[in-house]
């Protein structure tokens, strides 16, 4: 049955747009926290740690599920890598390029679904993967022209983090499919706890190497400036996660495939408007290729299964 847009679908679509908006503009608060002396990794650890605590208070059994079920351990690590790498990347790199490189999911999903789920490699999947790689090449080709020598090292680190985040996100998606029978609160706890533990561990290592200020250095003096924003962001991330769960349960995959890439639009507009970013031809062409591959990937999965009509 074909899904139709009505008053019953308007609310889920708005919830999905809110999720895309939140992730599209997430770079800005992380950069503000960094300017207050809180490294993006420490910010991620604090935000996701608070969110995990809220889930633990709301569903006390969730933590026990994470401890007992090995299927959630991989989700914990993959989700932690996703959030730690992405939040660090958007804090130090070109926001639009980072978000686009993150969307190389068709390539990673093709490989991981074959290795972990045993799914057949189709011609369409190969075409989408090639399109994504071509798009990434176009985006990265403008690196030398778009950045000067002083920014080259940070840009390279941001690009590497964006690629890592995209791969980890694809892995997280595959693992979530394998753990579909696990209660929702257990999966949510694994994802938020992963963000806290992985980011916290990485921040501790960087602090020991002198590449990031220790959290203790900013406490309690400078902490007064970022404690409330961190708490607000924790609640915001919990809220948009609930919006995402609410929306995907009520919308067809085809609608979701059209709405979610709006994150790139929100990131591009705010990066140019607030951050003084500039768009170049390689970024636009590469972005079009990557987004086309991402949308075609989800569209292909939607055609293979019946549409879900909004409840």
C-alpha positions in Angstrom: 0.0 0.0 0.0 1.4 3.4 -0.9 2.0 5.8 2.0 0.2 9.1 1.7 0.9 12.4 3.4 -1.8 13.4 5.8 -2.3 15.0 9.2 -1.3 11.6 10.7 2.1 11.7 8.9 2.7 15.4 9.4 3.8 15.0 13.0 6.2 12.2 12.3 7.8 14.1 9.4 8.2 17.2 11.6 9.8 15.0 14.3 12.2 13.6 11.7 13.0 17.1 10.5 13.7 18.2 14.1 16.1 15.3 14.4 17.9 16.3 11.2 17.9 19.9 12.3 19.5 19.0 15.6 22.3 17.0 14.0 22.8 19.6 11.3 23.5 22.4 13.7 25.2 20.2 16.4 28.6 21.5 15.3 27.8 25.0 16.7 27.3 24.1 20.4 30.3 21.8 20.3 32.5 24.6 19.0 31.1 27.0 21.6 32.0 24.5 24.4 35.4 24.1 22.9 35.9 27.9 23.1 35.0 27.6 26.8 37.9 25.1 27.2 35.9 21.9 27.0 37.4 19.5 24.4 34.7 18.0 22.0 35.5 14.5 23.4 35.0 15.6 27.0 31.8 17.4 25.9 30.6 14.2 24.2 31.5 12.1 27.3 29.6 14.5 29.6 26.6 14.9 27.4 26.1 11.2 26.7 26.9 10.2 30.3 24.1 12.4 31.5 21.8 11.1 28.9 22.7 7.5 29.9 22.0 8.4 33.5 18.5 9.6 32.6 17.8 6.4 30.8 19.1 4.4 33.8 16.7 6.3 36.1 13.8 5.9 33.7 14.4 2.2 32.9 16.7 0.7 35.6 16.8 -2.6 33.8 18.5 -1.1 30.7 22.0 -1.2 32.2 21.6 -4.8 33.2 20.6 -5.6 29.6 23.8 -4.0 28.3 25.9 -6.0 30.8 24.2 -9.3 30.1 23.7 -9.2 26.3 26.9 -9.5 24.2 24.8 -8.3 21.2 24.8 -4.9 22.8 28.5 -4.7 23.3 29.3 -4.1 19.7 26.5 -1.5 19.5 28.1 0.3 22.5 31.5 0.5 20.8 30.2 1.3 17.3 27.8 4.0 18.6 30.6 5.4 20.8 33.0 5.7 17.9 30.3 7.3 15.8 29.5 10.1 18.2 33.0 10.7 19.5 34.5 10.9 15.9 31.7 12.9 14.4 31.5 15.5 17.2 35.3 16.0 17.2 35.3 16.3 13.4 32.6 19.0 13.2 34.4 20.9 15.9 37.7 21.2 14.1 36.9 20.7 10.4 34.8 22.1 7.5 31.3 21.3 8.7 29.8 20.6 5.2 32.6 18.4 4.1 32.6 16.4 7.4 28.8 15.8 7.1 29.1 14.7 3.5 32.0 12.3 4.2 30.0 10.9 7.0 27.2 10.1 4.5 29.4 7.5 2.7 27.2 4.9 4.4 26.2 3.0 1.1 29.8 1.9 0.7 30.3 0.8 4.3 26.8 -0.8 4.5 27.5 -2.8 1.3 30.7 -4.3 2.9 29.4 -4.8 6.4 26.0 -6.3 5.3 27.9 -8.8 3.2 30.4 -9.7 6.0 28.1 -9.7 9.0 24.6 -10.4 7.6 25.5 -12.5 4.6 23.5 -10.3 2.3 24.0 -10.7 -1.5 26.0 -8.0 -3.3 23.6 -6.7 -6.0 24.5 -4.6 -9.1 22.5 -1.7 -7.7 24.4 -1.8 -4.4 27.7 -1.7 -6.3 26.5 1.2 -8.4 25.5 3.1 -5.3 28.9 2.4 -3.6 30.8 3.6 -6.7 28.7 6.7 -6.8 29.5 7.4 -3.1 33.2 6.9 -3.7 33.2 9.3 -6.7 31.4 11.8 -4.6 34.0 11.5 -1.8 36.8 11.9 -4.4 35.1 15.2 -5.6 34.8 16.4 -2.0 38.4 15.7 -1.1 39.8 16.9 -4.4 39.1 20.5 -3.4 40.9 20.1 -0.1 44.1 21.9 -1.2 42.2 24.7 -2.9 39.7 25.2 -0.1 42.2 25.1 2.8 45.6 26.8 3.3 48.7 25.2 4.6 47.9 26.2 8.2 44.6 24.3 8.1 45.7 21.3 6.1 46.6 19.1 9.1 43.4 19.8 11.0 41.4 19.4 7.8 43.0 16.0 7.2 42.2 14.9 10.8 38.6 16.1 10.5 38.2 14.1 7.2 39.7 11.0 8.8 37.3 11.4 11.8 34.3 11.9 9.5 35.2 8.7 7.5 35.6 6.8 10.8 32.3 8.1 12.1 30.4 7.1 8.9 31.9 3.6 9.0 31.1 3.2 12.7 27.5 4.5 12.0 27.0 1.9 9.2 28.4 -0.8 11.6 26.0 0.4 14.3 23.1 0.2 11.9 23.9 -3.4 10.9 24.4 -4.4 14.5 21.1 -2.8 15.5 19.4 -4.9 12.8 21.0 -8.1 14.3 19.8 -7.0 17.8 16.2 -6.1 16.7 14.8 -8.5 19.4 16.6 -6.7 22.2 14.3 -4.3 24.2 14.5 -0.7 23.0 15.7 0.7 26.3 18.7 -1.7 26.2 19.7 -0.5 22.8 19.3 3.1 23.8 21.4 2.6 26.9 24.1 0.9 24.8 24.2 3.8 22.3 24.4 6.6 24.9 26.7 4.7 27.3 29.0 4.0 24.3 29.2 7.7 23.5 30.2 8.4 27.1 32.7 5.6 27.5 34.5 5.8 24.1 34.7 9.6 24.1 35.8 9.6 27.7 38.5 7.0 27.1 39.8 8.9 24.0 39.8 12.2 25.9 41.7 10.6 28.7 44.4 9.3 26.3 44.7 12.7 24.6 44.9 14.4 28.0 47.8 12.1 28.9 49.5 13.0 25.7 49.0 16.7 26.2 46.7 17.1 23.2 43.6 17.9 25.3 43.1 19.6 28.6 42.1 17.3 31.4 38.6 17.6 32.6 40.0 18.3 36.1 41.8 21.3 34.8 38.5 23.0 33.9 36.8 22.1 37.2 35.5 23.9 39.0 36.6 27.3 37.7 35.8 27.2 33.9 33.2 24.5 34.4 30.6 27.0 35.6 30.4 28.3 32.0 29.6 24.9 30.5 27.8 22.8 33.0 24.3 24.1 32.2 24.8 24.0 28.4 26.1 20.4 28.7 23.0 19.4 30.7 20.7 21.2 28.2 22.4 19.3 25.3 22.0 16.0 27.1 18.3 16.6 27.3 18.2 17.8 23.7 19.9 14.7 22.4 17.5 12.5 24.3 14.6 14.4 22.9 15.7 14.2 19.3 16.5 10.5 19.7 12.9 10.0 20.9 11.7 12.0 17.9 13.7 9.7 15.6 12.3 6.6 17.2 8.8 8.0 17.0 9.2 8.9 13.3 10.8 5.8 11.9 8.1 3.7 13.5 5.4 5.6 11.7 6.9 6.6 8.3 7.8 4.5 5.3 11.5 4.1 4.5 11.0 6.1 1.3 9.8 9.2 3.3 12.6 8.7 5.8 15.1 8.6 2.9 14.0 12.0 1.6 13.8 13.7 5.0 17.0 12.6 6.8 19.5 14.1 4.3 18.0 17.5 5.1 20.7 17.3 7.8 23.2 18.2 5.1 21.1 21.2 4.1 20.8 22.4 7.6 24.6 22.0 8.2 25.5 23.8 4.9 23.2 26.7 5.6 24.3 27.2 9.2 28.0 26.7 8.4 27.8 29.4 5.7 25.6 31.7 7.8 27.1 31.3 11.2 30.6 29.9 10.5 31.7 31.8 7.4 32.1 28.6 5.4 32.3 28.7 1.6 31.0 26.2 -0.9 33.1 25.2 -3.9 32.2 23.1 -7.1 33.9 19.9 -5.8 31.9 20.1 -2.6 28.6 20.6 -4.5 29.1 17.9 -7.1 30.5 15.4 -4.6 27.7 16.2 -2.2 25.1 15.5 -4.9 26.7 12.1 -5.7 27.0 11.1 -2.0 23.4 12.1 -1.2 22.1 10.5 -4.3 23.8 7.2 -3.3 22.5 7.5 0.2 18.9 8.1 -0.8 19.0 5.4 -3.5 20.3 3.0 -0.9 17.4 3.5 1.5 15.0 3.7 -1.5 16.2 0.3 -2.6 15.5 -1.2 0.8 12.1 0.4 0.8 11.2 -1.3 -2.6 12.2 -4.7 -1.2 9.7 -4.4 1.6 6.1 -3.1 1.8 5.7 0.5 2.8 4.6 1.1 6.4 1.6 3.4 6.6 1.6 6.0 9.3 -0.4 4.9 12.4 
